[in-house]
Amino acid sequence: MKLLNMKTTALIIITAFIASNGLAQVNQGPSSNVESTLINTDPVPLQSGEQGDLRFKIENTGGTDAEDVEVRLLDNYPFQVKQDRKKVYRLGSLETGQEYQISTEVLVAEDAPDGSNDFKLRVISGDLNRTVNVPVEVQSSDIELNLANLQTQPQQLMPDTDNNQVSIDLVNNGDKTAENVVLNLEAPEYFEQTSSFSTRKALGNINPGEKKTSTFVLDLNKTAPAGMAELSTKTSYSASDSTSQVTQTDSFQLNIEGKPQFKVTGVEGGLKTGSTEELRLTVKNRGEEKSSSTRIRVMDSSDQPFSYDSSSQYIGTLEPGQEGEAVFEVETETDAAAKEYLLDFEIRGVKDTEVFVEDTTTPAEVKQSQKSSDIPLPAIAILILAISGAAYLFRNKIRDKVTNQKQ
């Protein structure tokens, strides 16, 4: 009887356990799961003893909505969130698959080990309260690359010039060798890369205390403004004790000096075959500096049907944005074709003691002269003389006849 009671009790316990376990499985259903993933860092990787930016995402990878989601950024070696940055993010509800991106700035400990280090954050959602580790790559800052000894050729850069050379040294002031160093130059759009030169320089390895020089060849177009131009470099390298690639950004300035620049903005004239007419040109100083003793000269060509009383005309001083006028007396040959011709001009101006010269081409239309009478001029003159002589003789005869009648 006692044995029967024991069996009955055991059966009841087992049945209750199975029932409770089944009930738990029925009630469990789908659940939320909030995870964190690193998106990027700046620089890549972060440097020990330096500050850097982190961006990561919070995502609900579960099968149901996550309610009242709160994310807390934790200070944990080797990372410390900067004091002026937000540390608590109340995200509210996150639907399944929904994500939220967080950016922050951290200080990396001086003695942070190379390689992967965990940035920690606490995720709270309902009954969920757990610490999430976000792996972040760190590299010791024993490599210190700096820009130095900036030089240009010519020494003074100006708009609308070609083949300007920009040379810059990259110096390793650290204690480790920077390996596979690549320097990329980024410049404003008015700096134009020449076809035969690149803005990317592969410098190889740079040992501690060593420097390597990069020379870039660039054109400056007409729109380059006077003043300081901001250029930047992006340097990538690695260290022998790390497989990570480090990218750092630096910047420097170059001075662009203004100069007079010229443009023909208007052409007036009615050139005609077989005649001499005026050709008026309006010249504008579109540069940022005053032009003194401005002069324009026509480039006479033997294969064009024109001759000029003077091939050069003086305009004078042109302030930036000011216009001046030059007038040429142009004689067009009689047998010239009536069409549009392209005339070449050279414009000169002086700033201080330096002379600036620009060439320009301007269209000029020639029209056919109106046809005159077919009677040659000598014939007309003879006819006039004949008529005059006849009139003279006729007048004398009339006078003689009148005189005879009176007598």
HELIX and SHEET records of a PDB file:
HELIX    1   1 LYS A    2  GLN A   28  1                                  27    
HELIX    2   2 LEU A  377  LYS A  406  1                                  30    
SHEET    1   A 4 VAL A  34  ASP A  42  0                                        
SHEET    2   A 4 GLN A  51  ASN A  60 -1                                        
SHEET    3   A 4 GLU A  99  VAL A 108 -1                                        
SHEET    4   A 4 PHE A  79  VAL A  81 -1                                        
SHEET    1   B 5 LEU A  46  GLN A  47  0                                        
SHEET    2   B 5 LEU A 128  GLN A 139  1                                        
SHEET    3   B 5 GLY A 115  SER A 125 -1                                        
SHEET    4   B 5 ALA A  66  LEU A  73 -1                                        
SHEET    5   B 5 VAL A  88  LEU A  94 -1                                        
SHEET    1   C 4 LEU A 145  GLN A 153  0                                        
SHEET    2   C 4 THR A 161  ASN A 172 -1                                        
SHEET    3   C 4 LYS A 211  LEU A 220 -1                                        
SHEET    4   C 4 PHE A 191  GLN A 193 -1                                        
SHEET    1   D 4 ARG A 200  ILE A 206  0                                        
SHEET    2   D 4 ALA A 178  GLU A 186 -1                                        
SHEET    3   D 4 GLY A 227  SER A 238 -1                                        
SHEET    4   D 4 VAL A 246  ILE A 256 -1                                        
SHEET    1   E 4 PHE A 262  GLY A 269  0                                        
SHEET    2   E 4 THR A 276  ASN A 285 -1                                        
SHEET    3   E 4 GLU A 323  THR A 332 -1                                        
SHEET    4   E 4 PHE A 306  TYR A 308 -1                                        
SHEET    1   F 5 LEU A 271  LYS A 272  0                                        
SHEET    2   F 5 GLU A 354  LYS A 367  1                                        
SHEET    3   F 5 GLU A 340  LYS A 351 -1                                        
SHEET    4   F 5 SER A 291  VAL A 298 -1                                        
SHEET    5   F 5 SER A 312  LEU A 318 -1                                        
END                                                                             
